[in-house]
Amino acid sequence: MNPDKLKHFLDNLLTKYCVPCEVNSDPIALVRRFKRKKDVEIAGFLAASLAFGNVRQIVSSLENLFSITGARAFEFVRDFQAERGSPVLRFRHRWVTGKDISSLFSVLSQIIADSGSLGSYFRRVFGQTGSVEALLERISAEALGISGLKGREAKTFSRLFFPSPKSGSACKRLNLYLRWMVRREYPDFGLWRWMLPADLIIPLDVHIANAGQKLGLTKRKSRDWKMAVEITNSLRRIEPSDPLKYDFALHRWGKDKGRSMKDEG
């Protein structure tokens, strides 16, 4: 598909999918309930971290988690102390346990204590590293160090919450969080003006990968960091200043396309 036809196709997807009736069933809709910047930063990180599996299950799990944190999620996480009997320990989302979330809250609490907010922490590290790839590699290493976890627990923690491009991971959920915080256009929040939308890398999942392959945005077969970069670079040629403009719509189209293929089969 030539660039002009591809842009026309993507713009039509945007018109079809990037609308409230579609967005309201997405996990980002729960984050939009929070009003203060610091709460949105925390709630967004938690929502993106759990954005895997069936959408209804994700939303149900987030409703449960946000009922524990309350509307002032920033203060809840800032003041968090792991203790027996905490409702956090009873939380579960697929294979994410309450103990995993407790470890995450402890790390985020320390980051807030050191930097003042999650956004301030990301801003400082990005200023030192200069690219999303280097940013994610650094925060992955630092979060693991803060956690104090070792062996299998350390691997599980990193895989769930702070994967690194260095290991080849596409870092889908971290890139999704960055998209929410950085992009200025609906349905994203545009809270972090110190990073440009042009710097972002697409949150690669099976639906984006399938869409990218069908549309010729990537020739790669493995859903890894290199595929995420290749798809992003293809989209940059269409929208240099905002390559993730089409991410939400591509995800929904890829999901619907996969569902229709199953139906046809």
HELIX and SHEET records of a PDB file:
HELIX    1   1 PRO A    3  TYR A   17  1                                  15    
HELIX    2   2 PRO A   20  VAL A   23  1                                   4    
HELIX    3   3 ILE A   28  VAL A   31  1                                   4    
HELIX    4   4 LYS A   37  SER A   49  1                                  13    
HELIX    5   5 VAL A   55  THR A   69  1                                  15    
HELIX    6   6 ALA A   73  ARG A   78  1                                   6    
HELIX    7   7 PRO A   87  ARG A   90  5                                   4    
HELIX    8   8 GLY A   98  SER A  115  1                                  18    
HELIX    9   9 LEU A  118  THR A  129  1                                  12    
HELIX   10  10 VAL A  132  SER A  147  1                                  16    
HELIX   11  11 GLY A  151  PHE A  161  1                                  11    
HELIX   12  12 PRO A  165  SER A  167  5                                   3    
HELIX   13  13 LYS A  172  VAL A  182  1                                  11    
HELIX   14  14 PRO A  197  ASP A  199  5                                   3    
HELIX   15  15 VAL A  206  LYS A  214  1                                   9    
HELIX   16  16 TRP A  225  ARG A  236  1                                  12    
HELIX   17  17 PRO A  243  TYR A  246  5                                   4    
HELIX   18  18 ASP A  247  GLU A  264  1                                  18    
SHEET    1   A 2 ARG A  92  HIS A  93  0                                        
SHEET    2   A 2 VAL A  96  THR A  97 -1                                        
END                                                                             
